[in-house]
Amino acid sequence: MTPLDTNRNRNRDGNRDGDGNGDNPLRPEFWKKPAGEIDAFFARLRAGREPVFFPYRPAHPGSRSGAGEGAGEGAYGFYALTRHAQITEVSRRPDLFASAPSSSTLEDRSPAFGNSAEGSLLHMDAPRHTVMRRVVARAFNPSGLRRHDGMITAAARRVVDELLEKTPCDFVTEAAVQLPLRAICAIVGVPASAYEDVVRATDTITGIANTTDRTGLDTVAEAVTYFSTLMGDLARLRRGNPADDVTTTLVRATVDGRPLTDAELGAFLRILLVGGNDTTRSTLAHMLHLLTDNPGQKQLLLADLPARMPGAVEETLRHATPGTWMRRNVTRDTTMDGHPLHAGDRIILYYNSANRDEDVFEHPHAFDIGRSPNPHLSFGGPSPHHCLGAHLARRESGLFYRELLTRAPGIHATAPPAHTYSGLIHGISHLPCAR
């Protein structure tokens, strides 16, 4: 019996039955199932039409990771929202469904982050979120990115050069990691000497949602400290030697008449480098896999790269959904599809499920680069938290694949990908390729 059977009409009775089983979609073991089983699971949840409660024991003693105060003793858990309309509604109501105190872990704050998480845009709400996001938003809108277009194009060409010299090779290591890393580091102002450490710290941070053991938490804390130290070094450099990069923007910025604190600067760097790497890295790898598995779609794309590339990128984003879920927090009693939600409840927005919603997408499991419209939620719903780097991810992916497929139209994956769900991220860790 699945949680759908036991919890579809579950009231707030504190029942922990099923906690920790393989059908809990916040457990690491759930995501190790075959893709078909995962898709079928979420299809059953969508068919139920209403939020589904999943028990979940807190990973850290003393943490608050349960439902609201009225839930009854021991009613730890969350409501899963799986339908496109539900997630869109929640995204449009940040006053009712808040990001604070945490949006990326079920617990209010991982001990690994300490107080530094308070500076992260992910966990903020208006008005502070509005003010803080405005500090860097201009650098990542379409007009701001045009200043870096030459650099991004040159980086894409260099990565393609290097990839084609090395094939057969691992596409992830030689291309998917390299392009977003070089682009976001150049935009922010991080030197090439730090690239390997940035990748290592980024991978650690994205695993935080599934990190529960003491050793893992210590590793996350080290990654957080690394970003803070790196930002401190960059800030000192840019105060004396300003440049056309985001670090210079940050050290010059003021909020409420004061400069950003060291913790705020470190949190900015963390979210820019982690966010700027993950989505594009995953999209690039998934796209090669999907084009290999769908040769008819690849031929359609090759027939008119300029016209069809935007649709191919959007469909890859929808089909792969690199960002799997985010948490929101109910601020006052309300209802969702007639089901009561109470102040303090945790809800998880499953973007991967929304992107397969049969009410919105015809043949949702098909990879169709001509899909139009394609209102996927891979960058989050329509909200103040819509992904800051969405334009950058689209630009990098389109430029890279136009260059790659123009020069090596026969490139393909030579083995199935090694998928990884590192907490919030649906990525690919290895993908062998050849020309």
N, C-alpha and C positions, 0 to 999 in steps of 0.2 A: 504494500500500500504506500503510495507516494504522499508527500506533504499536501499535494492538491486534494487528495481524498480526505485526509484527516483535518485539514486546516482551512478549506475553502470558506466555510461559514464559521470559522473559529471565533469565539468571543474571547474576552480578556480573562481567561481562567488560569493563566500561569502554567498551563500544561507544557512540560518540556519533552514530551514524547517526540522522538525523531531527532533530537538535538545531536549533531555530530554525524548523522548518517550521510550516505553518499548522495542523497537527493537534496541536500541543502546547498543552494547555489552561491553561498558565500564561503563554502569550504574548498580548500585547494583540491581535494580529491575529486570533487564534482567535475572540475574542468579537465580531468584526465580521461574522461569518457570519450568515446568516438563522437565526432561532430554530429552525426545523425541522431544519436541519442540525446545530445544537448538540445538540438533543434526541436526534437519531438517533445522533450520536457517543457520547453518554453511555449510550444504550440498548445499544450494542454493547459498551461497557466493562462494563456491569452483567451482560450475558449471559456474559462471560468468567468471572465468579464470583470471581476472585482479583485481588489488587493488580496494577496495571500500572505498569511503570517507564517514565518519560519522561526522556531526557537533557535537560540544561539547563546551558548554559554560564553561569558567574558573570558578573553584570553589572559587578562592580567587581573589578579585579585584586587578588589576595591574599585575597579573601573566601572563606569556607568555605560553599559552597552545594551540596555534593554528598552522596553517600551516605556511609556510615560508613567507618571506617579500613580495614576489610577489603575495600573495594570494588575496589581496584585503582586505579592512577594514572589520573586523568582521568575517573573514573566519576561525573561531576557529574549530579545530577538528583534525582528524587523519585518516590515511589510514589503513584499516584492511588487513593484509596478512593472508590467511587461508590455502594455499596449501603447501604441504610438500616441493616441489621444490622451491617455493618462499622463504620460511623461511630458507631452506638450503643455498640458494644463498646469502641471506642477512647475515647469520651467518658467511659465509666464506669471507665477504668483510667488516671487521671492519673499514677499511679506508674510505669506502664510506657510511657505515651505523654505526654511532658511538653510544656509550653508554652515553657519556657526552652530555648534562648536567644532564640527568636523564634517568634511564632505568626502574624504577618501579612506576612512576607516570606520568600522562600526562603533568602535570605542571613541569616546570624546576626544582623546588625544593619546597617541602612543607615547609612552615614557621616553622613547628614543628621541623625540623631538623637543621635549621640555617646553619652555616658553617660546622658543623660536618659531613654532608653528603659528603663533599669533600674528606674525607678519606676512603669512601666506595669503595671497588673493583667493585661493581655493576655499578657505574657511571663513571668509569675510562676507558681511552683508552691508547693504546701503545704511547710512551714507558713507561709511569708511571705505567700503569696496569701491564705490563710485570715484572717490577722490584718489585712491591709490592706483586704480587701474588707469585712470587718465594720465598718470605720470609717464607710462610707456606705450599707451594704446596707439598714439600717432605713429610710432616707429613701425608698427605691424599692420597698419591699414594699407590698402592698395597704393595710395600715393606715397606713403612712407617707404614701402618696399621698393618702389621704382628707383629710389636712390641706390639700392643695392642690386638692381637687376643685372648689371654687368658682372658683378662679383658672383652672383648665384649662377649665371650662365657659364662663366669661366670655371667655376667649381664643378658644375655638372659635366662639362667637357673633360676636365682633368680626371674625374672619377671614371668616366667611360673609357678614356685612354688607358688608365691603369687596369680596369676590369678586363678589357679586351686583350691586353698584354698577358694577363694571368690565366685566362680561361683555358681549360676547365678549372673551376675553383669554387669556393663557397661565395655565393652571391651576397649573403648577408654581411660577411666580414669585409669583403672587398668593395661593396657598393652601398648596400642599404644602410650600413653604419656610417660610412664615410661622408656621404653628401650632406645629410642634415647636421652632422657634427661640425663639419667645416663651415657650413653656412651660418648656423646660429652662433658659433664661437666668433666668427668674423663680425657679425652684426653686433654682438654684445661687447666684443673687445678682448676675448680670451685668447692668449697666445697658443700657437701650435704645440709648444712644449707641454701643455697641460691636457692635450686631447685624450690620451690613454686614461689618465686619472678621472677625467670628466665622464667618460664612458663607464668606467667601473663604478663611480659614485651614482651615476644615473640609474644603472641597472639595480643597484642596491635600493635606492629610494623607491623605484617602481614596484619593488617586492614587499613594501611595508604592509600592505593589506593582508598578506598571508604570513607575516613574520610574527611568531608568538614565542619562540624560545629565547632564552637569555642571550645566547651567543648571537643569534640573528639580530636582536635588538641592539646589542653593542655595535654590530657592524653598521646598522642604520645610523646610529648616533655618530659613528666615525664619519660616515658620508655627509651627514648634516654639518658636522664640524668642518669637514674639508671645504664645502661650499662657502661657509662663513669665512674661513681663512683665505680662500682664493679671492673672495669679494673684497676682503680687507686689503689685500695686496693690490688688487686692481684699482680700488678707490684711492689709495694713497698715490698710485702712479698717475691717475687721471686728474687728480686735484692739481698736480703740478704740471702735467702735460696733457691737456685736453685733446680729444680726437673726435672724429665723426662716428661715435659708437654709442650704444645704449648705456654703457657704464658711465660715460661722461654725462649723459642725460640724467642718470640716477643721482650722481654725486652733486649735481647742480640743482636738483629738484628740491622744492620745499612743500610741505604739507601743513596746513594750518599755521603758516608762518615760520616753520622750523625745518631744518634739514632732516633727511631720513636717518633713523638710528642705525647702528651697526647691525642689529637684528633684522630690521626691515630691509636693509641692503642685501644681507645674506639670503633672506627669504625670496627676494626678487630674483637674485641670481639663480637660486635653486629652481624656481618654477619656470624661468625662461629656458634654462639649459635642459631640464628634464622634459618639459613640454615641447621644447623645440627639437628634441631628438626623437622621442618615442613615436609620435604619430606618423611622421614621415618615414622613419626607418621601417615601421611595420607596413605602411602602405606600399612602399617600394618592393618589399619582399613578397607581400601577398599578391601584388599585381603580376609579377613574373609567374608565380604559381598559377594564378587564375587564367592568364593568357596561355600558359602551357596546357592546362587542362581543358581549355575551351578554344581549340584551334580555329573554329569558324569565327568566333569573336575577334581573334587575333588578326585573321585575314581581313575582316571588316575594318579594323583599326588601321592596318597597313595600307589599305586602299585610299585612305585620306587622313593622314596623321594630324594635320593642323585642325581640321574640322571636328574630328571624332575624339581627339585626345581629352578634352575637358569631360566629355561623357564617360570615357573609360576611367578617368581618375575618380569621378563621383561614384561610379558603380563599384569600383574597388573599395572605396571608403564605406559604402553601404554594406556590401557583401561581407567584407572582412571585419568591420567595426573594430578598429584598433583599441578604442577606449570602451571597455566592456560595461562599466557601471560607475555611478556616483551616488553618494548618500545625500538625502535632504532630511530636515528635521521639522516636524510639525510644531508651529508656534501657538496655535489655539485650536480648540475643537472644531472639526469640520467633517465633511463626508467626501467620499470618492466613489462614484458610481453607486451611491446609496449606502455605502459601507461606512460606519463611523470611524473616524480617526481622532485621536486625542492629543492634546498638547503634550509634547515630550516624546511622541512616537518617532521611531526611526523608520525611514522608508528608503529603499534602494531602487534607483532608476536603472533598469536593464536596457541599455541602448541596443545591444545585440538583438534582443527580442523585438523591440520597436521597429528595427530595420527589417524584420521578417513578418511584420504585421499584415495579414491577409486583407484587412480592411483598407489598407493604404497601397500596398504593392501587389500588382498582378504577377503571378508566378514568382513569389518572393525568394525562392531558393535558386532561381536561375541567375546566371551572370549575363547581364544584357547591357552592353555599353551604350545602346541607344535608348535606354529607359528614360522616359520623359513624361511627366515631371519625376523628379527623384528627391523627394523631401526627406532624405535620411537625417538621422540625429547623431551622426558620428562625431560631430563637434559639439554635442550637447544640444539641448532644445533652445527655443527662442527666448533667451534670457540675458541678463547682465553678465552671466558666467559663460556665454558662448565662447568657445576656444579662442584665445587671444592670437594664436598662431595659425588659424585656419587658412588665411590667405597665403601665408608662407608655405604651409604644407602643400597646398594645391599648386603653387607656383613651382616649387622644387620638383614635385612629382611629374608635372607636365613637361618641364624643361628637360629633365633627365631622360624620360622615356622617348621624347621626340628625338633626342640626340642618339640614344642607344638603338632604337629601332630603325633609324635612318641608316646607321652605319653597320648594324648587325641584326637584320630582320629575322635571322634564324635562331637567335639566342633563345634558350629554353632551359627549364629545370630538368635535371636528369634523374631526380629521385624525389620522393615525397618530402615535404618540408617537415622540420622538427618544430612543432608548434609549442608555444609557451604562453601560459596565462599567468603573468607575474602580478597577481593581485588585480590591479585595475586594467592591465594591458593584455590584449590578445596579440602577441607578436610571433615572429618566426626566428628561432635561434640559429638554424642552419638550413641552407637551401643550395645543394650542388647545382651548378649550371655549366653549360657548354654552348659554343657557337654553332 
